[in-house]
């Protein structure tokens, strides 16, 4: 009797063991939950002969599974028999569709032991990114989904409907084969929702119309791409609760990585899909586009000289291609296929449907229980016959960094920096600038910004303070680590401070000395109380200003709205060797530090500070320069500062000439502008121009 009880308890524990890449099923409140450290890894394997037909009748004994070369014991085995898809015999008619009075929010139902709900079914999730589609594309996407359900959905298909409209990912309908229910959901979706979060170009293709900046989601709402990818990651994780193959059909009008590019979120989204067994099938809802050189009637025409030089037309074409490149990457890296430049959007859905043929589901409890987040390579072979196997080649293990002592936290933070699967629990933005120090070296200050609301969470958990850990490294284009950074900051969380943090970001800066070239930076930040980690990763280039002969050599242009006394600066710039770098930092002058505005969002009630350097290398005496700052809305000049004559130069070989502006923004209306800095050399007839988008808010 005692042995029988032990076996029963062990089965219950294993039934609740964590499946790699899946969220724990939502349990009822008040229930007692037992859990173990076992990690269930589920693999879906398609076995076909030379002609591409599925091979049936295999058993678990016919397969050998290894993880990082270590044999694993198959504990779960199942065959999913999926015949060739054929449309339903009696497709629903429009007059027979019942529109439900109330559509409640639902969720993806996780699998339970013994539940055969998903067996022998294709699982297709329609995901509508409403923030990435104008109303016309939303209509086309919904019509394509309705057409598939009416005429092409087979009896083996189960469809779920998910929507992202800028706030959260909503599951409008769990997996179902009820045609009427699915059509009812689609017909009650509001066209036009999610607008206001769509991406706007800030280059030569930008429309000649200034749109007001939405302030309801703080200044971080300009990171649209990160939010869209994060929402897509959430959807993939939801679907990971189901062991069978899942295809997520992603309707959007392109997805372009631009602005403050954080490649970490793209990698995290793809890795989450692979870990959850989800394949992305993006569909460009724009269809086949015959693009006019200067854009179509859905946007205002661009302005400026770019209309005549070809820069506007080139920017329009590049933006379109880049928006499709991200869709292609999402598909190819997860095993799917993107439907681009095709008007019949249902073809993308049928491609996803036909890609799922009969397959085997294998499950094993990995012998490596470490939650280190590292990649684990899987190899599956057949013991007796020769066949073609299609399966996931590996996965990233789960990560757990919150529950460790001080030594473990330090080690785990370093491990997190090395992971190929970035952690994106915290939002991070970064600005990278460079200033020439001598003929060879450049000082590179970086400024990191984290929304204060991320730390307010620690206050709500009762913490009186939190420690923010920072770790980062810079590698050259050959993958060699050039320099690294490790720091931590203690932030007090009093009631007043926490309330302030909810409204403003936390900033941290650091500085490095580098040579000209192309580099990659990876930077991590961790809230020590909650254990949440954020990653920022991007590439940047330091130009060799010694080779600049046709134009005036200038440094990066820094825009800021805050100067703080150096002794009151919360986080001082330090280099790797621990020596203070204020002496080399051009942003520190006369005992004050200029804090760059990473997001370039400025309040009318505060001044904008502009700083840059011009270099007249090896000149016997520097030529006087003229500089001014202009603000444009499209082709119309909204404001321009009076020209400033620059005559003072530092006593060095570079003849460095600092250029500063303090600009009152009270005369500018709120909205989006292009800020342009112009530097002229009347003697040598040279010039330099710099331009970037800025936002003016009340």
C-alpha positions in Angstrom: 0.0 0.0 0.0 2.8 2.4 0.8 4.5 1.7 -2.5 1.3 2.3 -4.4 0.9 5.8 -2.7 4.5 6.7 -3.6 3.9 5.8 -7.3 0.7 7.8 -7.4 2.4 10.9 -5.9 5.3 10.6 -8.3 2.9 10.5 -11.2 1.2 13.6 -10.0 4.5 15.4 -9.6 5.7 14.5 -13.1 2.3 15.5 -14.6 2.9 19.0 -13.3 6.6 19.2 -14.2 7.7 22.2 -16.2 7.8 21.9 -19.9 10.7 23.7 -21.5 9.6 27.0 -23.0 6.0 26.8 -21.7 4.2 28.8 -19.1 2.7 26.9 -16.2 -1.0 26.4 -16.7 -3.1 28.9 -14.8 -4.3 27.1 -11.7 -7.3 27.8 -9.5 -6.7 30.1 -6.5 -6.4 28.4 -3.2 -5.1 25.1 -4.5 -1.9 23.4 -3.3 0.7 22.9 -6.0 3.5 20.4 -5.9 6.4 20.9 -8.3 9.7 19.3 -9.1 12.8 20.4 -11.0 12.2 18.1 -13.9 12.0 19.8 -17.3 9.9 18.2 -20.0 11.2 18.7 -23.5 8.7 18.1 -26.3 9.9 17.6 -29.9 7.6 17.2 -32.9 9.3 15.1 -35.6 8.1 14.7 -39.2 9.3 11.4 -40.7 8.9 11.1 -44.5 10.2 8.7 -47.1 12.1 9.6 -50.3 8.8 10.7 -52.0 7.9 13.0 -49.1 5.1 10.8 -47.8 4.8 10.4 -44.0 5.9 7.1 -42.5 3.5 5.6 -40.0 3.7 2.8 -37.5 6.9 3.8 -35.7 7.2 3.4 -31.9 9.4 5.1 -29.3 11.9 2.3 -29.5 12.6 3.3 -33.2 14.0 6.7 -32.1 17.2 7.7 -30.4 17.3 11.2 -28.8 20.4 12.9 -27.5 20.9 16.3 -25.9 24.4 17.8 -26.2 25.5 14.2 -27.0 23.9 12.7 -23.9 21.2 10.0 -24.6 17.7 10.8 -23.3 14.9 8.5 -22.3 11.7 9.0 -24.2 8.8 9.3 -21.7 6.0 10.5 -23.9 5.3 9.3 -27.5 2.3 10.0 -29.7 1.5 10.0 -33.4 -0.5 12.8 -34.9 -2.3 11.6 -38.0 -3.2 14.5 -40.3 -4.6 13.6 -43.8 -4.2 15.9 -46.7 -6.2 19.1 -46.0 -9.5 19.4 -47.8 -12.2 22.1 -47.4 -15.2 21.3 -45.2 -18.1 19.9 -47.1 -20.6 22.5 -45.9 -19.0 25.9 -45.5 -21.0 28.3 -43.5 -23.2 30.8 -45.3 -23.2 34.5 -44.4 -26.9 34.4 -43.5 -26.4 31.6 -41.0 -23.6 33.3 -39.0 -24.6 34.2 -35.5 -23.0 37.4 -34.1 -22.5 36.9 -30.4 -23.7 39.6 -28.2 -20.7 39.7 -25.9 -17.2 38.5 -26.7 -15.4 37.8 -23.5 -11.6 37.7 -23.2 -10.3 34.1 -23.3 -7.0 32.4 -23.2 -5.1 29.5 -24.8 -6.3 26.4 -23.0 -3.2 24.4 -21.8 -3.1 20.7 -22.2 -4.1 18.4 -19.3 -3.1 14.8 -18.8 -5.3 12.5 -20.8 -6.8 15.4 -22.9 -7.0 14.5 -26.6 -8.5 17.8 -27.6 -5.7 18.7 -30.0 -4.8 15.2 -31.2 -4.8 14.8 -35.0 -5.5 18.5 -35.6 -3.6 21.3 -37.2 -3.3 24.3 -34.9 -3.3 27.6 -36.7 -3.3 30.9 -34.8 -4.3 34.1 -36.6 -2.4 37.0 -35.1 -3.5 40.5 -36.1 -1.0 43.2 -35.3 -3.4 46.1 -35.5 -0.7 48.6 -34.7 1.3 47.7 -37.8 -1.6 47.9 -40.3 -3.6 50.9 -41.6 -7.3 50.4 -41.8 -7.2 49.3 -45.5 -4.7 46.6 -44.7 -6.7 45.5 -41.7 -9.7 45.0 -43.9 -7.7 42.9 -46.4 -6.2 40.8 -43.5 -9.6 40.1 -42.0 -11.2 39.3 -45.4 -8.4 36.8 -46.1 -9.0 35.1 -42.8 -12.8 34.9 -43.4 -12.2 33.6 -46.9 -10.0 30.8 -45.6 -12.5 29.8 -42.9 -15.4 29.8 -45.4 -13.8 27.9 -48.3 -10.5 26.3 -47.3 -10.5 25.4 -43.6 -10.6 21.6 -43.3 -12.1 19.3 -40.6 -8.7 18.8 -39.1 -8.0 22.5 -38.6 -8.3 24.3 -35.3 -8.0 28.0 -35.4 -7.3 30.6 -32.7 -7.6 34.3 -33.1 -5.2 36.7 -31.4 -5.0 40.5 -31.6 -2.5 43.1 -30.6 -3.8 46.7 -30.5 -1.1 48.5 -28.6 -2.0 47.7 -25.1 -1.8 43.9 -24.7 -2.1 40.6 -26.6 -5.8 39.5 -26.5 -6.9 36.0 -27.3 -10.3 36.6 -28.9 -10.9 32.9 -29.6 -9.2 29.8 -28.3 -8.5 26.9 -30.8 -11.8 25.8 -32.3 -13.2 24.2 -35.4 -16.5 26.1 -35.1 -16.7 28.1 -38.4 -19.6 30.2 -37.2 -17.8 31.2 -34.0 -14.6 32.2 -35.8 -16.5 34.2 -38.5 -18.4 35.9 -35.7 -15.2 37.0 -34.0 -13.7 38.3 -37.3 -16.8 40.2 -38.2 -16.9 42.0 -34.8 -13.3 43.1 -34.9 -13.1 46.9 -35.1 -11.2 48.2 -38.1 -9.0 51.1 -37.3 -8.1 50.1 -33.7 -4.5 50.2 -32.7 -3.8 53.3 -34.8 -1.5 55.9 -33.3 1.2 53.4 -32.4 2.2 52.8 -36.0 5.7 53.6 -37.1 6.5 56.9 -38.8 9.6 57.5 -40.8 12.0 60.2 -39.9 14.2 60.3 -43.0 13.9 61.9 -46.4 10.7 60.0 -47.0 8.9 61.6 -44.0 5.6 63.3 -44.8 5.4 67.0 -44.8 3.0 67.1 -41.8 3.8 67.2 -38.1 1.8 64.7 -36.0 1.2 65.2 -32.3 3.1 62.9 -30.1 1.1 60.5 -28.0 2.0 60.9 -24.4 -0.3 58.4 -22.8 2.4 55.7 -22.8 5.4 57.8 -21.7 8.3 58.8 -23.9 9.1 55.1 -24.5 6.2 54.7 -26.9 8.5 55.6 -29.7 10.1 52.2 -29.5 7.2 50.7 -31.5 9.3 47.8 -33.0 10.4 46.6 -29.6 6.8 46.6 -28.4 5.5 44.7 -31.4 8.2 42.1 -31.1 7.6 41.8 -27.4 3.9 41.2 -28.0 4.7 38.6 -30.6 7.0 36.9 -28.0 4.1 36.9 -25.6 1.8 35.3 -28.1 4.4 32.6 -28.9 4.8 31.9 -25.1 1.0 31.5 -24.8 0.9 29.0 -27.6 3.8 27.1 -25.9 1.3 25.7 -23.4 0.3 23.2 -26.2 2.7 20.4 -27.2 1.6 20.0 -30.8 2.9 21.9 -33.8 1.6 25.5 -33.9 1.7 27.9 -36.8 1.2 31.6 -36.0 0.0 33.5 -39.1 1.2 37.0 -38.5 -0.8 39.7 -40.3 1.0 43.1 -40.5 2.1 45.7 -43.0 5.8 45.1 -42.5 8.0 45.5 -39.4 11.1 47.7 -39.7 13.9 47.8 -37.2 14.9 51.4 -37.1 15.7 54.3 -34.8 17.2 53.0 -31.6 17.8 49.5 -32.9 17.8 46.9 -30.1 18.5 43.6 -31.8 18.1 41.8 -28.4 14.3 41.8 -28.6 14.3 40.3 -32.2 16.5 37.5 -31.0 14.4 37.0 -27.9 11.2 36.7 -29.9 12.6 34.2 -32.3 14.1 32.1 -29.5 10.8 32.1 -27.6 9.0 30.8 -30.7 11.5 28.1 -31.2 11.4 27.1 -27.5 7.6 27.0 -27.7 7.4 25.0 -30.9 5.8 27.9 -32.8 6.5 28.6 -36.5 5.9 32.2 -37.8 4.2 32.6 -41.1 4.2 36.4 -41.7 1.8 37.8 -44.3 2.4 41.3 -45.7 -1.1 42.7 -45.7 -0.1 45.4 -48.2 0.0 42.7 -51.0 1.7 43.5 -54.2 2.6 47.1 -54.1 3.2 49.3 -57.1 4.9 52.0 -55.2 5.1 55.5 -56.4 8.6 57.1 -56.1 7.4 59.6 -53.6 4.7 57.5 -51.8 1.0 57.1 -52.4 -2.1 59.0 -51.3 -2.2 57.4 -47.9 0.6 59.7 -46.7 1.6 63.2 -47.2 4.3 64.0 -49.8 7.8 64.4 -48.5 9.4 67.8 -48.8 12.9 69.4 -49.0 15.6 69.0 -51.5 15.3 65.2 -51.3 12.4 65.4 -53.7 14.7 66.5 -56.5 17.9 64.6 -55.6 16.3 61.2 -55.5 16.9 60.8 -51.7 13.2 60.7 -50.9 12.4 58.0 -53.5 15.4 56.0 -52.3 14.4 56.3 -48.7 10.8 55.1 -49.6 12.2 52.1 -51.3 14.7 51.2 -48.6 12.0 51.6 -45.9 9.7 49.2 -47.7 12.4 46.6 -48.2 13.5 46.8 -44.6 10.0 46.4 -43.4 9.8 43.1 -45.3 13.3 41.9 -44.2 12.2 41.6 -40.6 9.2 39.5 -41.7 11.5 37.3 -43.7 13.8 36.9 -40.7 11.0 35.9 -38.3 9.8 33.3 -40.8 13.1 31.8 -41.9 14.6 31.6 -38.4 11.5 29.7 -37.0 10.9 27.4 -40.0 8.1 29.2 -41.7 7.7 31.2 -44.9 6.8 34.9 -45.4 4.1 35.8 -48.0 5.4 39.0 -49.6 4.2 40.9 -52.6 1.2 38.8 -53.2 -2.4 40.0 -53.3 -4.2 36.7 -52.4 -3.4 36.7 -48.7 -5.1 33.4 -48.1 -2.2 31.7 -49.9 0.0 32.5 -46.8 -2.6 30.7 -44.6 -2.8 27.7 -46.9 1.0 27.5 -47.0 1.0 27.3 -43.2 -1.8 24.7 -43.2 -0.2 22.4 -45.8 3.2 22.5 -44.1 1.8 20.5 -41.2 1.5 16.9 -42.2 1.4 13.8 -40.0 4.2 13.8 -37.3 5.3 12.2 -34.1 5.4 13.9 -30.7 8.3 12.9 -28.5 8.7 14.0 -24.9 11.6 13.4 -22.5 12.8 14.8 -19.1 16.1 16.3 -19.8 19.0 15.0 -17.7 20.4 18.5 -17.5 18.2 20.4 -15.0 20.3 23.6 -14.8 18.2 26.7 -15.6 21.2 28.4 -17.2 19.6 29.7 -20.4 22.2 28.1 -22.6 21.5 26.5 -25.9 21.1 22.7 -26.0 21.5 20.8 -29.2 19.1 18.0 -29.9 19.8 15.1 -32.3 17.1 12.6 -33.2 17.8 9.5 -35.3 16.0 6.3 -36.4 17.4 3.0 -35.3 16.3 0.7 -38.1 15.2 2.5 -41.2 16.4 5.3 -43.4 14.1 8.4 -43.7 14.0 12.1 -43.7 13.5 13.7 -40.3 12.4 17.3 -39.7 12.5 18.5 -36.1 13.7 21.3 -33.9 17.5 21.1 -33.7 17.8 22.5 -30.2 16.4 24.9 -27.7 17.5 27.5 -25.1 17.1 26.2 -21.5 15.0 28.1 -19.1 16.5 31.0 -17.1 16.2 31.7 -13.4 18.2 34.6 -12.0 16.1 35.9 -9.2 16.7 33.3 -6.4 20.4 33.3 -5.8 22.9 34.5 -3.2 25.3 37.3 -3.9 28.0 35.0 -5.4 25.4 33.2 -7.6 23.9 36.5 -8.8 27.3 37.7 -9.9 28.0 34.5 -11.8 24.5 34.4 -13.3 24.7 38.0 -14.5 27.9 37.2 -16.3 26.3 34.1 -17.8 23.4 36.1 -18.9 25.7 38.4 -20.8 27.1 35.4 -22.8 23.7 33.9 -23.6 22.6 33.8 -27.2 19.0 34.1 -26.0 18.7 37.7 -24.7 16.6 38.5 -21.7 14.2 41.4 -22.3 12.2 41.8 -19.1 13.3 45.4 -18.6 13.0 48.1 -21.3 16.4 49.7 -22.1 17.3 52.5 -24.5 20.9 53.6 -25.3 22.6 56.5 -27.1 26.2 56.1 -28.3 28.3 59.1 -29.2 31.9 59.7 -30.1 34.4 62.6 -29.8 37.9 62.7 -31.2 40.7 62.9 -28.6 43.8 62.7 -30.8 44.8 61.4 -34.2 44.1 57.8 -33.2 41.7 57.6 -30.3 38.0 58.6 -29.7 36.2 59.0 -26.5 32.8 57.1 -26.7 30.3 58.1 -24.0 27.2 55.9 -23.8 24.0 56.9 -22.0 21.5 54.2 -20.9 17.9 55.0 -20.1 15.4 52.7 -18.2 11.8 53.6 -17.5 11.4 54.5 -13.8 8.1 52.5 -13.7 10.2 49.3 -14.0 11.8 50.0 -10.6 8.5 51.1 -9.1 7.6 47.4 -9.1 10.2 46.8 -6.5 8.7 49.4 -4.2 5.3 47.8 -4.6 6.9 44.6 -3.3 7.9 46.3 -0.1 11.5 47.1 -0.9 13.1 50.2 0.6 15.8 50.3 -2.0 17.0 48.3 -5.0 20.4 47.8 -6.5 20.7 48.1 -10.3 23.4 45.9 -11.7 25.1 46.9 -15.0 27.3 44.7 -17.1 28.4 45.1 -20.7 31.0 44.5 -23.3 32.1 45.9 -26.6 33.5 43.6 -29.4 35.1 44.6 -32.7 33.8 43.3 -36.1 36.0 40.1 -35.7 34.3 39.2 -32.4 37.2 40.1 -30.1 36.3 41.8 -26.8 37.8 45.2 -26.8 36.5 46.5 -23.4 33.9 45.7 -20.8 32.0 47.3 -17.9 30.7 46.2 -14.6 28.9 48.5 -12.1 26.1 48.7 -9.7 24.0 51.5 -8.3 21.9 51.7 -5.1 18.5 53.4 -5.6 16.4 54.5 -2.7 12.7 53.7 -3.0 11.0 56.0 -0.5 7.3 56.8 -1.2 8.2 60.1 -2.8 11.0 58.6 -4.9 8.9 55.7 -6.1 6.2 58.1 -7.2 8.8 60.1 -9.1 10.2 57.0 -10.7 6.8 56.1 -12.1 7.0 59.3 -14.2 10.6 59.6 -15.2 13.4 57.4 -16.4 16.6 56.3 -14.7 19.8 57.2 -16.6 23.3 55.7 -16.4 26.3 56.7 -18.3 29.7 55.3 -19.0 32.7 56.1 -21.3 35.3 54.2 -23.3 38.3 55.0 -25.4 38.2 53.3 -28.8 39.8 53.4 -32.2 37.9 54.0 -35.5 36.0 50.9 -36.7 32.8 48.9 -36.4 31.8 47.5 -33.0 29.0 45.6 -31.3 27.8 46.5 -27.8 25.8 44.2 -25.6 24.6 45.7 -22.3 22.6 44.2 -19.5 20.8 45.8 -16.6 19.2 43.9 -13.6 16.9 45.0 -10.8 18.4 43.2 -7.8 15.0 43.0 -5.9 12.8 41.5 -8.6 15.6 39.8 -10.5 14.3 41.2 -13.8 16.9 41.7 -16.5 17.0 43.8 -19.7 19.3 43.6 -22.6 20.4 46.1 -25.2 22.4 45.0 -28.2 23.4 46.9 -31.4 26.2 47.7 -33.7 27.8 51.1 -34.1 30.6 52.6 -36.2 33.2 55.2 -35.3 34.2 57.2 -38.4 37.8 58.0 -39.1 37.6 61.8 -39.1 41.3 62.0 -40.3 40.1 61.0 -43.7 37.4 63.7 -43.9 38.6 66.2 -46.4 35.5 67.3 -48.4 33.5 68.4 -45.4 34.1 69.8 -42.0 35.0 67.0 -39.6 32.5 67.0 -36.7 31.8 64.7 -33.7 28.5 63.3 -32.7 25.8 65.9 -31.9 24.4 65.6 -28.4 20.9 66.9 -27.6 19.9 67.2 -23.9 17.6 69.1 -21.6 19.5 68.7 -18.4 22.8 69.8 -17.0 23.7 68.7 -13.5 26.6 69.7 -11.2 29.2 66.9 -11.3 29.2 66.4 -7.6 25.4 65.8 -7.7 25.4 63.5 -10.7 24.0 60.2 -9.7 26.2 58.0 -11.9 29.6 59.4 -12.9 31.4 58.2 -16.0 34.1 55.8 -15.3 36.3 53.7 -17.5 37.2 50.1 -17.2 40.3 50.6 -15.1 38.3 52.6 -12.5 39.9 55.9 -13.2 37.6 58.9 -13.4 37.0 59.8 -17.1 35.5 63.2 -16.5 38.7 64.9 -17.7 38.3 63.2 -21.1 34.6 63.6 -21.3 33.6 66.6 -23.4 30.1 66.5 -21.9 31.6 67.6 -18.6 32.5 71.3 -18.6 32.9 73.8 -15.8 31.8 71.4 -13.1 28.6 70.4 -14.9 27.6 67.4 -16.9 25.3 67.4 -20.0 22.9 64.5 -19.8 22.0 63.4 -23.4 18.3 62.8 -24.2 18.3 59.2 -25.5 14.7 59.4 -26.8 15.0 63.0 -27.9 11.7 64.0 -26.3 11.8 67.6 -25.0 9.4 69.7 -22.9 8.5 73.2 -24.0 9.1 74.4 -20.4 12.8 73.5 -20.5 15.7 74.5 -22.7 17.3 72.2 -25.3 21.1 72.0 -25.0 23.1 71.2 -28.2 26.7 70.2 -28.1 29.2 69.1 -30.7 32.8 69.5 -31.7 34.4 70.6 -35.0 38.0 69.7 -35.9 40.4 71.6 -38.1 43.2 69.1 -37.9 46.8 70.3 -38.1 45.7 73.8 -39.0 48.2 76.5 -38.1 45.4 78.7 -36.9 41.7 77.7 -36.9 39.3 79.3 -39.4 36.3 80.9 -37.9 33.1 78.8 -38.2 29.5 79.6 -38.4 26.9 77.3 -36.8 23.1 77.4 -36.4 20.3 75.0 -35.5 17.0 74.7 -37.5 13.7 73.0 -36.8 11.7 71.7 -39.8 8.2 70.3 -40.2 8.4 68.6 -43.5 9.9 71.2 -45.9 8.7 74.2 -43.8 11.2 75.8 -41.5 9.5 76.3 -38.1 12.4 77.9 -36.2 16.1 78.7 -36.6 18.6 80.1 -34.2 20.8 83.1 -35.2 24.2 82.0 -36.6 26.9 81.8 -34.0 30.5 82.6 -34.9 33.0 80.0 -33.5 36.6 81.3 -33.1 37.9 79.6 -30.0 39.8 76.3 -30.4 41.6 74.0 -28.0 45.4 74.0 -27.9 45.8 70.6 -29.6 46.7 69.1 -33.0 43.1 68.6 -33.8 42.2 72.3 -33.2 39.0 71.1 -31.5 36.3 73.8 -31.6 33.4 73.2 -29.2 30.0 74.4 -30.4 27.2 74.9 -27.9 23.6 76.1 -28.1 21.0 76.8 -25.4 17.6 76.9 -27.2 14.3 78.0 -25.6 11.5 75.8 -27.0 8.6 78.0 -26.0 8.0 79.3 -29.5 7.6 75.8 -31.0 4.3 74.0 -31.0 4.1 70.5 -29.7 4.7 67.8 -32.2 7.4 66.1 -34.3 10.3 68.1 -35.9 13.5 67.4 -37.8 16.3 69.2 -35.9 19.2 70.1 -38.2 22.6 71.4 -37.1 24.6 73.3 -39.8 28.3 74.2 -39.5 29.9 76.4 -42.2 33.5 77.3 -43.0 33.4 80.4 -45.1 37.2 80.4 -45.7 37.6 76.9 -47.1 34.0 76.7 -48.4 33.2 73.6 -46.5 30.1 72.6 -44.6 28.7 69.8 -42.3 25.1 68.9 -41.7 23.5 66.7 -39.0 19.8 65.9 -38.7 17.6 63.9 -36.4 13.9 63.7 -35.4 12.8 65.3 -32.1 9.6 65.4 -30.2 8.3 68.6 -28.4 5.8 67.9 -25.7 4.1 70.4 -23.3 
